[in-house]
Every structure is written in C-alpha cells, then in structure tokens.
Amino acid sequence: MSDYQRIAEIIRYLDGNFVDQPDLATLALRAGLSESHFHHVFTDWVGATPKEFLQCLTVSHARRLLLEGESVLTAAYESGLSGPGRLHDLCVSLEAASPGEIKAGGQGWKITAGYASTPFGKVLIAQSPRGVCWLSFPDGATGAWEEMASQWPRAEWLHSDGAAQQLADQIFQPSASRVPIRAHVRGSDFQVKVWRALLRIPPGSLVSYGALAMAAGFPAASRAVGTAIGQNAISYLIPCHRVIRQTGVMGNYRWDPIRKRAMIAWEGCLSAHASD
C-alpha cells in the first residue's frame, strides 16, 4: 500500500468521524502502523502533523477558506492578476486548441505520455507540442489510455514513464523548480473561460460554484459552470478541486472526492506553513 493510499484511507475515516477528533493512536491503528511511524509517514507526506491535517478537514475550516478564497478571487479579477504567490503556486498559462487543430486531430504531432507517481497516487499525463494536454488519476481503471488518446486520435503517441515523471515532479513539487507550465485544452469558449477562472484560485483557497460563475462572467450559470469543471481533462494543474459548495461541503470530484479532500488539506497546510 502506498503512502497516498494509507492517507486516503485515513481521510475516509476522518470524513465521518472528525467531530470526535480521533487521536494519534486511533489513526495509527487504522493505518496498520506504529504511532511513531505513522506520524512520520503522515507528516512527511502532508507537511503537517495529523492534528493539523484534521483541522484542515473540518467543515468550519472549509467555510473559512471559502470566504477567504472568494475575497481573493474578487481582488484578483479586479486587479487583472492571479492570486498572491505562495508555496506550491504554479505559473500556468492555458492555451485553447484552435478549430483547425481540433479538426486535424493532432495530425503531425508527437505527444509524449506515461504514468508517474505523485503525492495523490499514480497519474497518467501527456504533453503535446503545445503543452500539457492530459492529467488524470486512472486508479487502475481500464481504458484510461484510450480515453486520453481519443482527444487527439491522429497524433503519434510516445509512451515514456520517465518523461511523465519529470513533468509530474515539476507540477507537484514546484518549490524545487518554478518552471512556467503550459496547458493545452480542447473545449468550447465557455469551458475555456471557466478553466481560466479556475487558474486564478490560489493554493490554500476555496471558492463556491456561484462565485466562480460570477468571476468567469456567467453569474446565472452556476450549474453549467459545474458541468464545465467536471469536464476538465487536466486534473490538479487546472485546479477544479478548489471549488466547493457554498455550505462548505466538498462535493463531487471526477477523480474521487477523497482525493479532492486530500488535495485541499495538503495545500491548506502547506500555505499555512508558508505564511508562518
């Protein structure tokens, strides 16, 4: 069992029991590790202690982040800038595929793709000549590669797990190297505007679907905005995990709601430590 799988199991448990504030011994027992080893693995993976992480999972904490995040998002749009730089903040530019590129289906392109390890499990990631064009968490599902390749059916696909790991390290460990990353997406004008709005949400902040719809210029289309978020093919890099319901409830996530909670708590803890 990987560290992420152990943490995911703990999060599933905490999701229904955080009110009881389970102690270290209880969590270590569920993880099948000694208390000291569990504390070490957990803190090494999260960058915070189990107690701090538990706080990041509570609904009240999510509501506070939600209020802060919506204020940050409003300020970002009014100033024309993305959110303030923080630990693990990425410089991501999003380019939309042109109608001609979509019609060509990637003909003449070489797209490198492969599987890589991340703090949140194994990813399938691809990079075209225009930038990162796919990032998913297949979790052993069949047909993951075929689903990815169908985006650009006429391209030449090159399988390289080594190249995928290098790219994943840039995305998930950007403190080591702040190299600007390009994302290349297929989508309607509406979807692209929603995905660009997502890029303005800083790590450690959350926004509601309604606030994101307003910031993207579609104040009466919260439901359609939610659909566009669910159709995002570049997980984490385009941070759809930072959008939750107005009540503070995390809601669904294309790549497992537990993973969404892990991402939110991980980023929240890292941002809190960066501001200390």
C-alpha positions as CSV (number, residue, x, y, z in Angstrom):
1,M,0.0,0.0,0.0
2,S,1.4,3.4,-1.0
3,D,1.6,6.4,1.4
4,Y,-1.2,8.1,-0.5
5,Q,-3.5,5.0,-0.2
6,R,-2.8,5.0,3.6
7,I,-3.6,8.7,3.8
8,A,-6.7,8.3,1.6
9,E,-8.0,5.6,4.0
10,I,-7.4,7.8,7.0
11,I,-9.2,10.7,5.2
12,R,-12.2,8.4,4.5
13,Y,-12.3,7.6,8.2
14,L,-11.9,11.2,9.3
15,D,-14.6,12.3,6.8
16,G,-17.2,10.6,9.0
17,N,-15.5,10.9,12.4
18,F,-13.7,14.3,12.5
19,V,-16.2,15.6,15.1
20,D,-14.8,13.0,17.5
21,Q,-11.3,14.3,16.9
22,P,-9.7,10.8,16.8
23,D,-6.2,10.7,18.5
24,L,-2.9,9.6,17.0
25,A,-3.3,6.0,18.4
26,T,-6.6,5.5,16.7
27,L,-5.4,6.8,13.4
28,A,-2.1,4.7,13.5
29,L,-4.1,1.6,14.3
30,R,-6.3,2.1,11.2
31,A,-3.2,2.7,9.1
32,G,-1.6,-0.5,10.4
33,L,1.5,1.3,11.6
34,S,3.1,2.2,14.9
35,E,2.2,5.6,16.2
36,S,5.7,7.0,15.6
37,H,6.0,5.5,12.1
38,F,2.5,6.7,11.2
39,H,3.3,10.2,12.5
40,H,6.5,10.3,10.4
41,V,4.9,9.0,7.2
42,F,1.9,11.3,7.6
43,T,3.9,14.4,8.4
44,D,6.4,13.6,5.6
45,W,3.6,13.3,3.0
46,V,1.4,16.2,4.2
47,G,3.9,18.6,5.5
48,A,1.8,18.9,8.7
49,T,1.0,16.8,11.7
50,P,-2.1,14.6,11.8
51,K,-3.7,17.1,14.3
52,E,-3.1,20.0,11.9
53,F,-4.4,18.0,9.0
54,L,-7.5,17.0,10.9
55,Q,-8.3,20.7,11.4
56,C,-8.0,21.3,7.7
57,L,-10.7,18.7,7.1
58,T,-13.4,20.2,9.3
59,V,-16.4,21.9,7.7
60,S,-15.8,25.1,9.7
61,H,-12.2,25.3,8.4
62,A,-13.5,24.8,4.8
63,R,-16.1,27.6,5.3
64,R,-13.4,30.0,6.4
65,L,-11.2,29.1,3.5
66,L,-14.2,29.5,1.2
67,L,-14.8,33.1,2.5
68,E,-11.2,34.0,2.2
69,G,-10.9,32.4,-1.2
70,E,-13.8,34.3,-2.6
71,S,-12.3,37.6,-1.4
72,V,-9.0,36.7,-3.0
73,L,-10.7,35.7,-6.3
74,T,-12.6,39.0,-6.4
75,A,-9.4,41.0,-5.8
76,A,-7.5,39.0,-8.4
77,Y,-10.1,39.7,-11.1
78,E,-10.4,43.4,-10.2
79,S,-6.6,43.8,-10.4
80,G,-6.3,41.6,-13.5
81,L,-3.8,39.4,-11.7
82,S,-3.8,35.9,-10.4
83,G,-3.7,35.3,-6.7
84,P,-0.6,36.1,-4.5
85,G,2.4,33.8,-4.8
86,R,2.5,31.1,-2.2
87,L,4.3,27.9,-1.7
88,H,3.4,25.4,-4.4
89,D,1.9,28.1,-6.5
90,L,2.3,27.4,-10.2
91,C,2.8,29.7,-13.1
92,V,0.4,28.1,-15.6
93,S,-0.7,29.5,-18.9
94,L,-3.7,28.0,-20.6
95,E,-3.9,27.8,-24.4
96,A,-7.1,26.7,-26.2
97,A,-6.9,24.4,-29.2
98,S,-7.9,26.2,-32.4
99,P,-10.8,24.8,-34.6
100,G,-8.1,23.8,-37.1
101,E,-6.2,21.8,-34.5
102,I,-9.3,20.1,-33.3
103,K,-10.3,19.2,-36.9
104,A,-6.8,17.9,-37.6
105,G,-7.0,15.6,-34.5
106,G,-3.3,16.1,-33.7
107,Q,-2.1,15.0,-37.1
108,G,1.7,15.6,-37.4
109,W,2.1,15.9,-33.6
110,K,4.2,13.7,-31.4
111,I,2.6,13.5,-27.9
112,T,4.6,12.0,-25.1
113,A,2.6,10.3,-22.4
114,G,3.1,8.0,-19.5
115,Y,2.4,7.1,-15.9
116,A,4.0,8.8,-12.9
117,S,3.9,8.8,-9.1
118,T,2.5,11.8,-7.2
119,P,1.6,12.6,-3.6
120,F,-2.0,11.7,-4.6
121,G,-1.4,8.4,-6.4
122,K,-0.5,7.4,-9.9
123,V,-1.3,9.8,-12.7
124,L,-1.5,9.4,-16.5
125,I,-0.1,12.6,-18.0
126,A,0.6,13.7,-21.6
127,Q,2.4,16.6,-23.2
128,S,1.8,17.8,-26.8
129,P,3.9,20.3,-28.7
130,R,1.5,23.0,-27.3
131,G,1.7,21.9,-23.6
132,V,0.2,19.5,-21.1
133,C,-2.9,18.2,-22.7
134,W,-4.0,15.5,-20.2
135,L,-3.6,14.7,-16.5
136,S,-5.8,12.1,-14.8
137,F,-5.8,9.7,-11.9
138,P,-6.8,6.4,-13.5
139,D,-6.7,4.4,-10.3
140,G,-6.4,1.1,-12.2
141,A,-9.4,1.8,-14.4
142,T,-9.4,0.1,-17.8
143,G,-9.4,2.3,-20.9
144,A,-7.6,5.2,-19.4
145,W,-5.0,5.4,-22.1
146,E,-7.7,5.0,-24.8
147,E,-9.7,7.8,-23.3
148,M,-6.7,10.1,-23.3
149,A,-5.7,9.2,-26.9
150,S,-9.2,9.9,-28.2
151,Q,-8.6,13.6,-27.6
152,W,-6.0,13.6,-30.4
153,P,-6.7,10.5,-32.5
154,R,-4.3,11.3,-35.4
155,A,-1.3,12.1,-33.3
156,E,1.7,9.9,-32.8
157,W,1.7,8.8,-29.2
158,L,5.0,8.0,-27.5
159,H,5.0,6.1,-24.2
160,S,7.6,7.3,-21.7
161,D,7.1,6.9,-18.0
162,G,10.4,8.7,-17.4
163,A,9.3,11.8,-19.2
164,A,5.9,11.7,-17.4
165,Q,7.7,11.5,-14.0
166,Q,9.8,14.5,-14.8
167,L,6.8,16.5,-15.7
168,A,4.8,15.3,-12.7
169,D,7.7,16.4,-10.4
170,Q,7.5,19.9,-11.9
171,I,3.8,20.1,-11.3
172,F,3.5,18.5,-7.8
173,Q,6.8,19.7,-6.4
174,P,7.2,23.2,-7.9
175,S,9.1,24.6,-4.9
176,A,12.1,22.8,-6.3
177,S,11.8,24.4,-9.7
178,R,9.3,27.2,-10.7
179,V,9.3,26.5,-14.4
180,P,6.3,28.0,-16.2
181,I,3.9,25.3,-17.4
182,R,1.6,25.5,-20.4
183,A,-1.7,23.7,-20.5
184,H,-3.3,23.0,-23.9
185,V,-7.0,22.2,-23.8
186,R,-9.9,21.2,-26.1
187,G,-13.1,22.9,-25.2
188,S,-15.8,25.4,-26.1
189,D,-15.3,29.1,-25.4
190,F,-17.5,28.8,-22.3
191,Q,-15.4,25.9,-20.9
192,V,-12.1,27.6,-21.6
193,K,-13.3,30.7,-19.7
194,V,-14.3,28.6,-16.7
195,W,-11.0,26.8,-16.8
196,R,-9.1,30.1,-16.9
197,A,-11.1,31.3,-14.0
198,L,-10.0,28.2,-12.0
199,L,-6.4,29.2,-12.6
200,R,-6.9,32.4,-10.6
201,I,-7.8,30.5,-7.4
202,P,-4.6,30.4,-5.2
203,P,-3.5,27.3,-3.5
204,G,-4.9,27.0,0.0
205,S,-8.1,28.9,-1.0
206,L,-11.5,27.7,-2.0
207,V,-14.4,29.3,-3.9
208,S,-18.0,28.3,-4.4
209,Y,-19.5,27.4,-7.7
210,G,-21.6,30.6,-7.6
211,A,-18.5,32.8,-7.0
212,L,-16.6,31.1,-9.8
213,A,-19.5,31.5,-12.2
214,M,-19.7,35.2,-11.4
215,A,-15.9,35.7,-11.7
216,A,-15.9,33.9,-15.1
217,G,-18.7,36.2,-16.4
218,F,-21.6,33.8,-16.1
219,P,-23.4,34.8,-12.8
220,A,-26.6,32.9,-13.8
221,A,-25.0,29.7,-15.0
222,S,-23.6,28.0,-11.8
223,R,-24.9,24.6,-12.9
224,A,-23.3,24.9,-16.4
225,V,-20.1,26.1,-14.7
226,G,-20.2,23.0,-12.5
227,T,-20.5,20.8,-15.6
228,A,-17.6,22.5,-17.3
229,I,-15.5,22.0,-14.1
230,G,-16.3,18.2,-14.3
231,Q,-15.2,18.1,-17.9
232,N,-11.7,19.4,-17.2
233,A,-9.2,16.9,-18.5
234,I,-6.1,18.3,-16.7
235,S,-6.5,17.5,-13.1
236,Y,-4.8,19.5,-10.4
237,L,-2.9,21.7,-12.8
238,I,-6.3,23.3,-13.6
239,P,-7.4,23.3,-10.0
240,C,-11.1,22.2,-10.1
241,H,-10.5,20.7,-6.7
242,R,-10.6,24.2,-5.2
243,V,-14.3,24.7,-5.9
244,I,-16.8,23.5,-3.2
245,R,-20.4,24.2,-2.3
246,Q,-21.4,27.4,-0.6
247,T,-22.3,25.4,2.6
248,G,-18.7,24.2,2.9
249,V,-19.5,20.7,1.7
250,M,-16.7,19.5,-0.6
251,G,-19.0,17.9,-3.2
252,N,-18.1,15.5,-6.0
253,Y,-14.9,15.2,-7.9
254,R,-14.2,13.4,-11.2
255,W,-11.1,11.7,-9.7
256,D,-12.5,10.6,-6.4
257,P,-13.9,13.0,-3.7
258,I,-11.4,11.6,-1.1
259,R,-8.6,12.7,-3.4
260,K,-10.2,16.2,-3.6
261,R,-10.2,16.4,0.2
262,A,-6.5,15.3,0.3
263,M,-5.5,18.0,-2.2
264,I,-7.4,20.7,-0.3
265,A,-6.0,19.8,3.1
266,W,-2.5,19.3,1.7
267,E,-2.5,22.8,0.0
268,G,-4.1,24.4,3.1
269,C,-1.4,23.0,5.4
270,L,1.4,24.0,3.0
271,S,0.1,27.5,2.6
272,A,-0.3,27.9,6.4
273,H,3.2,26.8,7.0
274,A,4.5,29.2,4.2
275,S,2.9,32.1,6.0
276,D,4.4,31.3,9.4
